[in-house]
Amino acid sequence: MAKNKIEINELRCKGCALCTVACPQGLIKMSTELNKQGFLPAMITAEDMERCSGCTLCAQVCPDVAIEVYRGV
């Protein structure tokens, strides 16, 4: 079975956290470490990535176009 993959561009993310609210499974969290721009970027662990349904809601709500979802890779 093919898996879904989420890529979050840490340098683009400004830490708005909209993706954390949009994810129906609550898989995306905010990092505790600042990125180079001084924001706390969104992140997803490898374990949580396994549970991703590939719905793309996180990418759809991201105002900085920092999230890409690859379905069935």
N, C-alpha and C positions, 0 to 999 in steps of 0.2 A: 504494500500500500504506500503510495506517495505521500510525503509529508509537506506541510506548509512551512514557509520560512518568513520571518519578519526581520527586516533590516532597518535599524534606526540610525540615522546619520547624527551622531553625537555633536558634531560641529554645527549643524543646522538647528538642532533642537534648542528652543529657548525656555523649556521647562513649563509650558502652560498647563500641562497635565490633562488636557482634553482627551487624549488617547486613553488615559487610565479610566476615565469615566465612560468612554465609548465602548471599551472592551467588555462584551457581555459575560466573559468568563473571569474578568479581573486579573488577567495575566500580565499586564504591563504595569510597572511600578516606576517610581522616580528614584534616580540614583542618589546616593548620599555624597557623591564626589562631584565637584564643580568641573564643567568642561572648560576649554580655553577661553570662552567668552564670559565665564563667570556664572553660568546657569547650571541648575541641576537637571540633567537631561533624563528623558525617559529611557527605560531599559527593560529587557525581557531575559529571563534566565533560560538556559538550554533545556532545563526540565519543563518549564512552562511552555516553551516553544513546541514541545511534543504534544501539548494539549490544544494548540491553536487550531481553530476551525477554518481559518482562512476567510473569514467574513469581510475583511478589509475595512471595517468601520474605523479602526484606528488611523489608517491612512487617509480615509475620507475626511475626518475632522481635523487633521493636522494643518494648521494655518501656515506652517513653515515648510511644508512638503518634505518633511524629514523622515517619513516612514514609507517603506515599500513592502508590499506583501507578495510573496511568490507562492502561488498555489500549486500543490502537487509536484514539488520538485524532489 
